Amino acid sequence: MGIDQISLPDMHFRMDWRSVKFDWNRARAFLVTAEEGSLSAAARALGMAQPTLGRQVAALEEELGVALFERTRREMSLTPSGLELIEHVRTMSEAATRVSLTASGQAQSIEGSVRISATEAFAAYLLPGMVRKLRALAPGITVEIVASNALSDLRRREADIAIRNARPTDPELVARKIGDQNAGLYATPEYLDSIGRPRSLAAFSDAQFIGFEENSLLLNGLNGVGFELTSANFPVLTANHLVLWELTKQGVGIGVMGMVTGDAEPLVERILPVIPPLEFPIWLVAHREVNTSRRVRLVYDFLVEQLEAVERPT
């Protein structure tokens, strides 16, 4: 079969390629400038002259007919049009990186250590499956996992990449919000039977909950969705998420856990499944070295793909 005879049976449309006038180099210049915050920093990250980079960004704006940046003396911030475009360009960048690595076999040849920081529960229950896939993709990369509920200091290299539940405030970090993780409240069937299986939020006013060492956020969050609880409802506290989950599975009381993990655990059940889930944002954060280190970039892009694929149970 000649190349002119190749067909794509699953494609039900025909693209007018003459209408596509998009320069990837300009899009990459726009993306890196947005991530770095200035033309000078972006030029350093890409190893090119600042005037050349500035012309590429300006050419993209002219090509699209929109202003992508609001320019001041000290920084460049995205306009509403730039904000709308940036996620699409990031997706293109991630796809281009994967294509390049796969075609050249570089994923197999990249070596070195990448340290990933995540909460205890995320590191124990969700990260292992992702690491297994990463090892198959890039066996030369050594993965170090920092399982801690404390924020790792990426600027001091306590980690290369962090999976967090809060947006970072350090402008020197590269951050991307992946989405929101749903969490639910769980208990053993035996514990729910012992308190009469309450059918309303108010009826849980005498139930025992397992709380965190700093418990005000959880207490206020539960009362915010309709519970009527006080600190007396939390007779057991722990700073460790894994300990909280084990206490829950042992029937000590009601505990909170991400739904992907909680719904898969046969020892417990979600209480009142009709109540709205608690939502925790998921941010993927890295030092700006992600723009210059092949191994960190590979892992970062891989985690973006994996985190976006995590199912959100109903």
DRENTOR-14156 format. One record per residue (C-alpha): x, y, z; residue in three letters; residue number from 1. Coordinates in nm, 2 decimals. Example, Ala and Ser with C-alpha at 12.3 -4.5 7.8 and 13.67 -1.06 7.14 Angstrom:
BEGIN
ATOM      X      Y      Z   r   k
ATOM   1.23  -0.45   0.78 Ala   1
ATOM   1.37  -0.11   0.71 Ser   2
This chain:
BEGIN
ATOM      X      Y      Z   r   k
ATOM   0.00   0.00   0.00 Met   1
ATOM   0.14   0.34  -0.10 Gly   2
ATOM   0.13   0.63   0.14 Ile   3
ATOM  -0.14   0.79  -0.06 Asp   4
ATOM  -0.36   0.49   0.01 Gln   5
ATOM  -0.34   0.50   0.39 Ile   6
ATOM  -0.69   0.55   0.54 Ser   7
ATOM  -0.80   0.62   0.90 Leu   8
ATOM  -1.12   0.42   0.95 Pro   9
ATOM  -1.22   0.58   1.28 Asp  10
ATOM  -1.21   0.94   1.15 Met  11
ATOM  -1.55   1.06   1.04 His  12
ATOM  -1.45   1.40   0.93 Phe  13
ATOM  -1.21   1.56   0.69 Arg  14
ATOM  -1.01   1.86   0.82 Met  15
ATOM  -0.94   2.15   0.59 Asp  16
ATOM  -0.57   2.17   0.65 Trp  17
ATOM  -0.54   2.49   0.44 Arg  18
ATOM  -0.73   2.67   0.71 Ser  19
ATOM  -0.48   2.57   0.99 Val  20
ATOM  -0.22   2.85   1.02 Lys  21
ATOM  -0.07   2.79   1.35 Phe  22
ATOM   0.30   2.82   1.44 Asp  23
ATOM   0.40   2.59   1.73 Trp  24
ATOM   0.72   2.79   1.80 Asn  25
ATOM   0.50   3.10   1.87 Arg  26
ATOM   0.27   2.90   2.09 Ala  27
ATOM   0.57   2.76   2.28 Arg  28
ATOM   0.70   3.12   2.33 Ala  29
ATOM   0.36   3.22   2.47 Phe  30
ATOM   0.34   2.93   2.71 Leu  31
ATOM   0.69   2.96   2.85 Val  32
ATOM   0.65   3.34   2.89 Thr  33
ATOM   0.32   3.28   3.08 Ala  34
ATOM   0.49   3.03   3.31 Glu  35
ATOM   0.81   3.23   3.37 Glu  36
ATOM   0.63   3.56   3.41 Gly  37
ATOM   0.86   3.77   3.19 Ser  38
ATOM   1.02   3.77   2.85 Leu  39
ATOM   1.37   3.78   3.00 Ser  40
ATOM   1.31   3.47   3.22 Ala  41
ATOM   1.14   3.29   2.93 Ala  42
ATOM   1.43   3.36   2.70 Ala  43
ATOM   1.67   3.22   2.95 Arg  44
ATOM   1.46   2.91   2.99 Ala  45
ATOM   1.44   2.85   2.61 Leu  46
ATOM   1.80   2.95   2.55 Gly  47
ATOM   1.72   3.22   2.29 Met  48
ATOM   1.75   3.60   2.26 Ala  49
ATOM   1.48   3.81   2.43 Gln  50
ATOM   1.40   4.02   2.12 Pro  51
ATOM   1.34   3.70   1.92 Thr  52
ATOM   1.11   3.56   2.18 Leu  53
ATOM   0.92   3.89   2.21 Gly  54
ATOM   0.87   3.89   1.83 Arg  55
ATOM   0.73   3.54   1.84 Gln  56
ATOM   0.48   3.63   2.11 Val  57
ATOM   0.38   3.95   1.93 Ala  58
ATOM   0.34   3.75   1.60 Ala  59
ATOM   0.11   3.50   1.78 Leu  60
ATOM  -0.11   3.78   1.91 Glu  61
ATOM  -0.13   3.93   1.56 Glu  62
ATOM  -0.20   3.60   1.41 Glu  63
ATOM  -0.49   3.53   1.65 Leu  64
ATOM  -0.61   3.89   1.66 Gly  65
ATOM  -0.61   3.91   2.04 Val  66
ATOM  -0.39   4.05   2.32 Ala  67
ATOM  -0.25   3.76   2.52 Leu  68
ATOM  -0.06   3.97   2.78 Phe  69
ATOM  -0.11   4.28   2.98 Glu  70
ATOM   0.24   4.44   2.99 Arg  71
ATOM   0.39   4.64   3.28 Thr  72
ATOM   0.74   4.74   3.35 Arg  73
ATOM   0.81   4.45   3.58 Arg  74
ATOM   0.59   4.17   3.46 Glu  75
ATOM   0.35   4.03   3.21 Met  76
ATOM   0.01   3.90   3.32 Ser  77
ATOM  -0.24   3.70   3.11 Leu  78
ATOM  -0.54   3.88   2.96 Thr  79
ATOM  -0.88   3.69   2.97 Pro  80
ATOM  -0.80   3.57   2.61 Ser  81
ATOM  -0.46   3.45   2.73 Gly  82
ATOM  -0.61   3.27   3.02 Leu  83
ATOM  -0.86   3.10   2.79 Glu  84
ATOM  -0.58   2.99   2.55 Leu  85
ATOM  -0.32   2.88   2.80 Ile  86
ATOM  -0.47   2.54   2.89 Glu  87
ATOM  -0.50   2.44   2.53 His  88
ATOM  -0.14   2.53   2.46 Val  89
ATOM  -0.03   2.34   2.77 Arg  90
ATOM  -0.21   2.03   2.64 Thr  91
ATOM  -0.03   2.08   2.30 Met  92
ATOM   0.30   2.11   2.48 Ser  93
ATOM   0.24   1.79   2.68 Glu  94
ATOM   0.14   1.60   2.37 Ala  95
ATOM   0.44   1.73   2.18 Ala  96
ATOM   0.68   1.62   2.46 Thr  97
ATOM   0.53   1.27   2.46 Arg  98
ATOM   0.55   1.24   2.09 Val  99
ATOM   0.91   1.36   2.09 Ser 100
ATOM   1.02   1.13   2.37 Leu 101
ATOM   0.84   0.82   2.22 Thr 102
ATOM   0.97   0.88   1.87 Ala 103
ATOM   1.33   0.92   1.98 Ser 104
ATOM   1.33   0.66   2.26 Gly 105
ATOM   1.44   0.93   2.51 Gln 106
ATOM   1.19   0.82   2.77 Ala 107
ATOM   1.39   0.50   2.80 Gln 108
ATOM   1.72   0.68   2.82 Ser 109
ATOM   1.64   0.96   3.06 Ile 110
ATOM   1.80   0.88   3.40 Glu 111
ATOM   1.82   1.04   3.74 Gly 112
ATOM   1.62   1.10   4.05 Ser 113
ATOM   1.28   1.28   4.08 Val 114
ATOM   1.14   1.34   4.42 Arg 115
ATOM   0.76   1.36   4.44 Ile 116
ATOM   0.58   1.50   4.75 Ser 117
ATOM   0.22   1.41   4.83 Ala 118
ATOM  -0.01   1.38   5.13 Thr 119
ATOM   0.01   1.05   5.32 Glu 120
ATOM  -0.33   0.93   5.19 Ala 121
ATOM  -0.25   1.02   4.83 Phe 122
ATOM   0.10   0.87   4.85 Ala 123
ATOM  -0.03   0.55   4.99 Ala 124
ATOM  -0.35   0.49   4.79 Tyr 125
ATOM  -0.33   0.67   4.46 Leu 126
ATOM   0.04   0.73   4.38 Leu 127
ATOM   0.16   0.37   4.37 Pro 128
ATOM  -0.04   0.28   4.05 Gly 129
ATOM   0.09   0.59   3.88 Met 130
ATOM   0.45   0.51   3.98 Val 131
ATOM   0.42   0.16   3.84 Arg 132
ATOM   0.32   0.31   3.50 Lys 133
ATOM   0.60   0.57   3.52 Leu 134
ATOM   0.86   0.30   3.58 Arg 135
ATOM   0.74   0.12   3.27 Ala 136
ATOM   0.77   0.44   3.07 Leu 137
ATOM   1.10   0.56   3.20 Ala 138
ATOM   1.29   0.28   3.39 Pro 139
ATOM   1.60   0.50   3.42 Gly 140
ATOM   1.43   0.74   3.65 Ile 141
ATOM   1.46   0.68   4.03 Thr 142
ATOM   1.14   0.79   4.21 Val 143
ATOM   1.16   0.92   4.56 Glu 144
ATOM   0.82   0.96   4.74 Ile 145
ATOM   0.79   1.21   5.03 Val 146
ATOM   0.46   1.12   5.21 Ala 147
ATOM   0.38   1.41   5.43 Ser 148
ATOM   0.09   1.64   5.50 Asn 149
ATOM   0.33   1.93   5.55 Ala 150
ATOM   0.42   2.14   5.25 Leu 151
ATOM   0.76   2.05   5.10 Ser 152
ATOM   0.98   2.34   5.02 Asp 153
ATOM   1.04   2.30   4.65 Leu 154
ATOM   1.28   2.60   4.64 Arg 155
ATOM   1.51   2.42   4.89 Arg 156
ATOM   1.47   2.10   4.68 Arg 157
ATOM   1.28   1.90   4.95 Glu 158
ATOM   1.09   1.78   4.64 Ala 159
ATOM   1.10   1.83   4.27 Asp 160
ATOM   0.72   1.80   4.22 Ile 161
ATOM   0.44   1.83   4.48 Ala 162
ATOM   0.08   1.72   4.47 Ile 163
ATOM  -0.10   1.97   4.69 Arg 164
ATOM  -0.45   2.06   4.80 Asn 165
ATOM  -0.38   2.43   4.80 Ala 166
ATOM  -0.26   2.68   4.54 Arg 167
ATOM   0.10   2.78   4.60 Pro 168
ATOM   0.18   3.15   4.67 Thr 169
ATOM   0.55   3.14   4.57 Asp 170
ATOM   0.58   3.31   4.23 Pro 171
ATOM   0.90   3.11   4.16 Glu 172
ATOM   0.70   2.79   4.14 Leu 173
ATOM   0.51   2.65   3.84 Val 174
ATOM   0.16   2.54   3.93 Ala 175
ATOM  -0.13   2.38   3.75 Arg 176
ATOM  -0.47   2.31   3.90 Lys 177
ATOM  -0.57   1.96   3.79 Ile 178
ATOM  -0.93   1.97   3.93 Gly 179
ATOM  -1.11   1.89   4.25 Asp 180
ATOM  -1.08   1.56   4.45 Gln 181
ATOM  -1.41   1.45   4.61 Asn 182
ATOM  -1.40   1.32   4.96 Ala 183
ATOM  -1.68   1.15   5.16 Gly 184
ATOM  -1.75   1.04   5.52 Leu 185
ATOM  -1.72   0.67   5.59 Tyr 186
ATOM  -1.79   0.43   5.88 Ala 187
ATOM  -1.81   0.05   5.93 Thr 188
ATOM  -2.16  -0.10   5.90 Pro 189
ATOM  -2.13  -0.21   6.26 Glu 190
ATOM  -2.07   0.14   6.38 Tyr 191
ATOM  -2.36   0.28   6.19 Leu 192
ATOM  -2.58   0.00   6.32 Asp 193
ATOM  -2.47   0.09   6.68 Ser 194
ATOM  -2.59   0.45   6.64 Ile 195
ATOM  -2.92   0.36   6.47 Gly 196
ATOM  -2.82   0.45   6.11 Arg 197
ATOM  -2.92   0.82   6.12 Pro 198
ATOM  -3.11   0.93   5.82 Arg 199
ATOM  -3.05   1.31   5.85 Ser 200
ATOM  -2.74   1.52   5.91 Leu 201
ATOM  -2.89   1.66   6.24 Ala 202
ATOM  -2.93   1.30   6.36 Ala 203
ATOM  -2.55   1.26   6.37 Phe 204
ATOM  -2.52   1.52   6.65 Ser 205
ATOM  -2.43   1.24   6.90 Asp 206
ATOM  -2.20   1.04   6.66 Ala 207
ATOM  -1.83   1.00   6.71 Gln 208
ATOM  -1.61   1.14   6.43 Phe 209
ATOM  -1.23   1.10   6.39 Ile 210
ATOM  -1.07   1.44   6.35 Gly 211
ATOM  -0.73   1.59   6.26 Phe 212
ATOM  -0.49   1.74   6.50 Glu 213
ATOM  -0.58   2.08   6.37 Glu 214
ATOM  -0.95   2.01   6.34 Asn 215
ATOM  -1.13   2.34   6.30 Ser 216
ATOM  -1.12   2.33   5.92 Leu 217
ATOM  -1.29   1.99   5.91 Leu 218
ATOM  -1.54   2.08   6.18 Leu 219
ATOM  -1.64   2.41   6.01 Asn 220
ATOM  -1.66   2.23   5.67 Gly 221
ATOM  -1.90   1.96   5.80 Leu 222
ATOM  -2.12   2.22   5.98 Asn 223
ATOM  -2.12   2.42   5.66 Gly 224
ATOM  -2.29   2.14   5.47 Val 225
ATOM  -2.56   2.09   5.74 Gly 226
ATOM  -2.41   1.89   6.03 Phe 227
ATOM  -2.46   2.02   6.38 Glu 228
ATOM  -2.13   1.92   6.55 Leu 229
ATOM  -1.90   2.05   6.82 Thr 230
ATOM  -1.55   1.95   6.93 Ser 231
ATOM  -1.71   1.69   7.16 Ala 232
ATOM  -1.80   1.49   6.85 Asn 233
ATOM  -1.43   1.44   6.78 Phe 234
ATOM  -1.30   1.23   7.08 Pro 235
ATOM  -1.01   1.09   6.87 Val 236
ATOM  -0.77   1.31   6.68 Leu 237
ATOM  -0.46   1.24   6.47 Thr 238
ATOM  -0.23   1.42   6.24 Ala 239
ATOM  -0.17   1.11   6.03 Asn 240
ATOM  -0.42   1.04   5.75 His 241
ATOM  -0.33   0.67   5.74 Leu 242
ATOM  -0.40   0.64   6.11 Val 243
ATOM  -0.73   0.82   6.07 Leu 244
ATOM  -0.83   0.58   5.79 Trp 245
ATOM  -0.73   0.27   5.99 Glu 246
ATOM  -0.93   0.40   6.29 Leu 247
ATOM  -1.23   0.44   6.06 Thr 248
ATOM  -1.19   0.08   5.93 Lys 249
ATOM  -1.17  -0.05   6.29 Gln 250
ATOM  -1.51   0.10   6.37 Gly 251
ATOM  -1.38   0.38   6.61 Val 252
ATOM  -1.60   0.64   6.44 Gly 253
ATOM  -1.67   0.83   6.12 Ile 254
ATOM  -1.37   0.94   5.91 Gly 255
ATOM  -1.31   1.13   5.59 Val 256
ATOM  -1.14   0.99   5.29 Met 257
ATOM  -1.11   1.06   4.91 Gly 258
ATOM  -1.40   0.88   4.73 Met 259
ATOM  -1.17   0.69   4.50 Val 260
ATOM  -1.01   0.52   4.80 Thr 261
ATOM  -1.31   0.52   5.03 Gly 262
ATOM  -1.56   0.37   4.78 Asp 263
ATOM  -1.32   0.08   4.70 Ala 264
ATOM  -1.27  -0.02   5.07 Glu 265
ATOM  -1.50  -0.32   5.15 Pro 266
ATOM  -1.48  -0.27   5.53 Leu 267
ATOM  -1.67   0.06   5.53 Val 268
ATOM  -1.96   0.24   5.36 Glu 269
ATOM  -2.02   0.60   5.27 Arg 270
ATOM  -2.27   0.76   5.51 Ile 271
ATOM  -2.57   0.93   5.36 Leu 272
ATOM  -2.44   0.91   5.00 Pro 273
ATOM  -2.69   1.18   4.89 Val 274
ATOM  -2.51   1.45   5.08 Ile 275
ATOM  -2.27   1.67   4.86 Pro 276
ATOM  -1.91   1.55   4.87 Pro 277
ATOM  -1.64   1.76   5.03 Leu 278
ATOM  -1.41   1.90   4.76 Glu 279
ATOM  -1.04   1.95   4.78 Phe 280
ATOM  -0.85   2.11   4.49 Pro 281
ATOM  -0.56   1.92   4.34 Ile 282
ATOM  -0.26   2.13   4.23 Trp 283
ATOM   0.05   2.00   4.07 Leu 284
ATOM   0.35   2.21   4.16 Val 285
ATOM   0.71   2.22   4.06 Ala 286
ATOM   1.02   2.43   4.07 His 287
ATOM   1.09   2.63   3.74 Arg 288
ATOM   1.36   2.37   3.67 Glu 289
ATOM   1.06   2.17   3.52 Val 290
ATOM   1.12   2.39   3.21 Asn 291
ATOM   1.48   2.29   3.17 Thr 292
ATOM   1.52   1.94   3.32 Ser 293
ATOM   1.40   1.66   3.08 Arg 294
ATOM   1.35   1.41   3.36 Arg 295
ATOM   1.15   1.65   3.58 Val 296
ATOM   0.94   1.76   3.28 Arg 297
ATOM   0.87   1.40   3.18 Leu 298
ATOM   0.74   1.31   3.53 Val 299
ATOM   0.55   1.64   3.56 Tyr 300
ATOM   0.37   1.59   3.23 Asp 301
ATOM   0.31   1.22   3.31 Phe 302
ATOM   0.15   1.31   3.65 Leu 303
ATOM  -0.08   1.57   3.48 Val 304
ATOM  -0.21   1.30   3.25 Glu 305
ATOM  -0.25   1.05   3.53 Gln 306
ATOM  -0.42   1.30   3.77 Leu 307
ATOM  -0.66   1.41   3.51 Glu 308
ATOM  -0.76   1.05   3.44 Ala 309
ATOM  -0.84   0.97   3.81 Val 310
ATOM  -1.21   0.90   3.82 Glu 311
ATOM  -1.44   1.11   4.04 Arg 312
ATOM  -1.70   0.88   4.19 Pro 313
ATOM  -2.06   1.01   4.23 Thr 314
